[in-house]
Amino acid sequence: MSRARGPSVTRLLKMRSIGLVGIIALLGFYVAWPIQASYAIRTSLDAQNVEGLNAKIDFPSVRASLKPAVTAKVDQIVTDALRKAGPAGGALADSLKTSVEPHIVDGVLSAFVTPEMLIRIHASGKSFKEALEGVVLERAAEAPGLATFMIRPEGGAGSGSPSGIEQIAGKLGIDTRKVLGGGGATGPAAQTPAADLLPAKSGAKPTYGLGNIKHFSFKGPLGLSIGVARDADAPKPELTAELGFVDGTWKLTGLVPEP
């Protein structure tokens, strides 16, 4: 009897050991490794390390993830601008939207989703959503044809009053004359020092812990979705970060700002 039980106990212990090793491996793959990747991104932002960000961020995928949010914001801005323009804007609405909106969206994505711009946003202390909306406004203000409707002195021509677009951008701390000056990701905006574009915020940068994570879920077998808020007491996330296992490592593959 005892001999019969011996092999069974041994097999059971081996199975438990294998199961424990499997659990540890899964935790390492889905928890420890993504945490290490997130820490590497944060460290690269602090150190303004462009190469480090390129190694841990899949920029084409991040641009694709942001396209719906940028498209919706651009459409809202263009629609509002044409509505305020009166009959002239209404008459040109369809043709202007068709010709202008795709160029604004592409321009925003190519200029905004770069290592340099993410470093500037991080240094400024502004939220991702604030910075994104500011860049959308600036790019829209430069669009041929649309700028005529958007940049209009509120006190009338020649009054010297700042335009509505300049006032909004001013509140975000962004200079419309410097950001995205028609050159896209390789133009003046990408080459201007961070202090000129998004002034660094004084004081200590916010720290992040488990309280800042508002939701966590899987996106398929090799993807994670993490909702994050800068304020740990916030009831919901302000940004959802998506991580994917790409090229043999975990990378940031998506950023989706909450509406």
Buried (B, 14 or more C-beta within 10 A) or exposed (E): EEEEEEEEEEEEEEEEEEEEEEEEEEEEEBEEBBEBBBEBBBEBBEEBBBEBBEBBBBBEBBBBBBBEBBBEBBBEBBBBBBEEBEEEBEEBBEEBBEBBBEBBBBBBBBBBBBBBBBBBBBBBBBBBBBBBBBBBBBBBBBBEEBBBBBBBBEEEEEEEEBBBBBEBBEEBBBBBEEBBBEEBBEBBBBEBEBEEBBBEBEEEEEEBEEEBBBEEEEEEEBBBBBBBBBEBEEEEBBBBBBBBBBEEEBBBBBBBBEE
